[in-house]
Amino acid sequence: MIELVESIIIHGAITSGMYALLAVGFSMIYGVTEITNLTHGCLFMIGSYVYFFFATPYGGIQLDPFLALLIAGVSVAILASVIYRLSLDPVVEDPLSVMVVTLSLAMILQESTILIFRSYRRRVPSIWEGALEMLGKEDFLVIGSVKTTYSRVLSALFALVLFAVLLIFIERTKIGRAMRALSQDREVAMLMGTNVKRLSMLAMAISALFAAVAGVLITSATGGGVTYPQIWTGPLFMAFAIVVLGGLGSIKGAFVGSFIFGYIENIFTLGIDPFMSEFMNVPKGATLSTAVIMGTMLVVLIIRPKGLFGKRVELED
């Protein structure tokens, strides 16, 4: 029992840290522009493919994993900026049109990826492989009685560091304060001379950067270390559920929601699901975690319709 609790605590923290990186980008773009960006999952997927292209022999050049990660983040950020300028900016005032456009773009990006890389599963190497080889260490780590990998732990810590960097950027920089002002009152920000289009494009780029980095960290450190064109639906669902629970546009809410869902997932995966499989004649691999995540989100929304952190946006927090 003690080993199970330790496993849930450690694996829950690892999962939650990486979910936070995934959700914060989705929350940020909504906070600044009020766009529900349904391409967020595809940006996650494209980031993992760009990284795969540059970090493996597949693309003809095999770069250092950290350089490949940087290229993936920057290239996806540029792509997202172009997407915003050409297709989202004209319809930004119409939420329904935004959802239709972003969902259509997601399908286009998925099919384009299939044309380029085919639909095979591709192995995504960990960004920590080279460093571990230099140190002469295997990608295996024991914390207490819990077995995990260096890749998972380091990726989760890296995700939390990036999350902290974003908070500092929002709180301490002039551009970050302008984004906060835009999120709080769009009309007043425009009257004060804020370049709304430029800030919105920048917010989209930062959101996409975080999605791409999350795509690399999560696909390389979990789930067998593979990516494929249809992988984007799971991350989109999780990011959407997290930010709705925490409050759309709330970075604090994205962080708290990530830990709530990260621990729910691990409680069921490590504790309840094996019990159900063994004693209740439930097929192995079946899980209630998704249903409980959705149920938790619905209960919170019934009690607090705007989520845990009920303001329209809380970039200032």
N, C-alpha and C positions, 0 to 999 in steps of 0.2 A: 504493500500500500504506500509506504514511504517512497519507494522507487517510482511509483506511478505519479505521485504528487510532484516529485522532483522533475520527472520527465515533462509533465504538463507545464510546470513553471518555466523551465528552460526553453522547451520547444515553442511554447506560447509567446515568450518574449522575442524569440528569433523571428517567428512568423509575423508578429505584430509590427516589429521594426520595419520589415520589408513592405508590409501592407501600408504603413504610414507614408512611405515614399510614393507608393502607387496612388494613394488617395489624395495627397496634398495637391498634386497638380490638377486633378479634376475639380477639387474644391476652389483652388485659386482662380481658375479661369471663370468659374461661375461667379465668384465674389467680385471680380473686376468688371466682367462684361454681362453677367447674368445669362451666359450661354451654357446650355446643357450639352456638353461636347461628347457625342456618342462615337466620335472617332478616337477617343482616348485609348480604348483597348487596342485599336489598330496601330496607334503610335507606339504603344508598348511592344506589339509584335514586330513592327518594322525596326525598332531599336535593336531587338535581339537578332534580327536577320542582318542588319548592317554590321553589327559586332561580329557575327558569325563569318561574314564575308571577309572582313579584314583580319580577324584573329586566327583564322585557319588557312590551310593551303588551298581551300576551295576557290578563293578569289585570285589566286596566282601570286599573292604577296601575303606573308604571315607577319603581321606587326606585333609589337608588344601589346599584351592585353589591355593595359591601361590606356595606351594610345588609341587602340581600337575602340575602347569605351568612350573616349573623348570624341572621336570621329562620329560614333553612333549618336551621341547626345547632340552634338552641334548640327549634324545633317538632319536629324529629325526635327530639331528646333527650327531650322530654316524652312523645311517642308511645311511645318505647321503654320509658320508666319505667312507663307505663300497661300496656303489653304484659307487662312483667315481673310487675307486681303482680297482674294479673288471670289470666294464663295460665301463667306460668312458675314463680312462687313455689309454687303448689300441687304441682308435679311435680318440683321442683328436685332431689330426692333420687334420682330415677329417670332415668338417662341416656337410656334408650331412649324414654321418654315425652317427654323434653325435645326429642329430635331429631324425633319425630313432630309435636309441637306447633309447633316452630319452622318445620319444612318446610311444614306446613299453613298457618301464618300467612303464610309467604312467598308461597304461591299466592294466598291471599286478598288480600294487599296488591297483588300483580301485577294481579289481575282488577279490583280496586277502582280502580287507576290507569288501566286501560283504559277503565272506565266513565266516569271523570272527564275524562281527556285524550284518549281514543281511542288507537289503536295507532300513530298517525303518529309519525315521527321529528321531534323538536323541537330546534331550534337553541338551544344553551346559550351565551350570550355570555360572554366572558372577564371575570373580575372586574377585569382590568387595562385594559379597553378605554377607560374614561373617563380614566384617568390618562395613558395613551399619547396620547389625543387632546389633552389639555391640554398635554402636552409637545411636541405636533406630531410625534410619531414614529409610523412604521408598525410593525405587529406583525411585525417581521422583524429578525433578529439574526445576525451572522456572528461566530463564535468561532474564530479561526485560519482554517482552511479549511472549517469546518463551518457549514452553514446551518441555523438553527433559528428560534424565535420568542421574543420577550420573554415571552409568556404562559407558555410551557413552562418557561423558566428561572426566572421569578419564582414560578410555582406550585410548582415543586420546592423552591425556597429557603423559601417560606412553609410548605410541608409539614414541612421539617426543623426550622424554628423551632417549630412547634406540637409536634413530637415532643420537642424539648428542653424545652419548657414542661411537658409531661406528666411527663417524668423529674424535673424540679425539684419538681413538685407531689407526686409519689410519695415523693421522698426527703426533702423539707424540711417538709412540712405535717403537721399532726396527723392529718387525715383520710387522707392518703396513707400515713402510717405504720400507721394502723389497717387499711387495705387490705392492706398488706404482712403484717401479723400474721394477718389472716384468711386470706390465701393460704397462709401457712406452716403454720398449725395451726388449723383451724376450731373444734375443740372447746375448745381453750385460749382462743381469742379470745372465745368465747361465755361461758366461765367468768369471764373478766375483765370482763364487762359490756358487750361490744361489741354494738351493735345491728346484727345481721347483715342483717336485711331492709332496713334503711335504707341500709347500705353497699352491699348488692347492687344495690339500685335505682339508687344513685348511680353505681356502676360501669357499669351498663347504660346510663345516660344519657350518661356520658362516652364509652363505646364507640360509641354511636349518633351522638354529636356528631362524632366523628372520621370515622365512616363517611359522614355527610352532607357534611362539608367535603371529604373525598376525592372524593365523588360530583360535587361542583361543580367542583373543580380538574381532575380527570381527564377528565370529559366535556367541559369547556369548552376544555381545552388540547390534547387529543389526539383522534384518531379522527374528525376533521371537526367536532368541537364539537357533537355531537348526543346526545340521550338518547331512550330508548324503553322501554316497560314490561318487555321481556325482557332488558334490559341487565344485570340483576343477577346472572345466572348466571356470567358471566366474572369479575367482581370477587370473588364468593364462592369460586369455584374457586381463584383466585390467593391470596386471603387464607388459605384453608384450607391450601393447599400450603406457603405461606411459614411459617405458624406451626407446622405439623407438622415441617417441616425444622428450624426453629430450636429447637423444643421448646415444646409447648403451655403457654401461660401465661408464657413468657419474653419480656419486652419487648426485652431484648438480642438474643435469638434472632430476633424479628420484624424487627429492624433489619438484622441480618446476612443473614438469609434474603432480605429484600427486595433487597439488593444482589447476592446470588448470582443470584437469578432475573431481576432487571432486566438484568444483564449477559448472562446466557444468552440471554434473549429478543433482545437487540440484536445479539449475535454471530451468531445465526442469521438474524435479519431483514435485517441489513445486509451480512453477509459470506457465510454458507454458503448461504442460500436462493437468492440471485441466481446463485451459482456452479452450484448444482444445476439451476436453471431453464435456464441457458445451455448447459451442457455435458453434462447427464445426462438431457435430454428429460423433465424434471419440469415439470408445469404451473406457470405463473406464479401466484404467490399461495399456493402450497403451502408449508407450513413444518413443520419438525421441532421447533420450539422447545417446543411443549406436551409432546410426547413426551419430549424431553430433560429438561424440568423435572420431569415425573413420574418419569423414570428416576433423576434425581439424588436426588429425595426418597426413593425406594425404597432406593437404595444406602446413603444416610445412615442410614435407619431399620434396615437390616440390620446395619450396623456399630454404630450407636448407637440402640437402640430408642426411647429417649426424646428423640431429636433432638440437635442440636449442643450445646445447653446443657441437659444431661440431668436437671436437677431438675424436680420437678412444676411449680414456678413460680419465677421469678426476678425478681419485681417489685423486690426490693431492689437488683438490679444495674442 
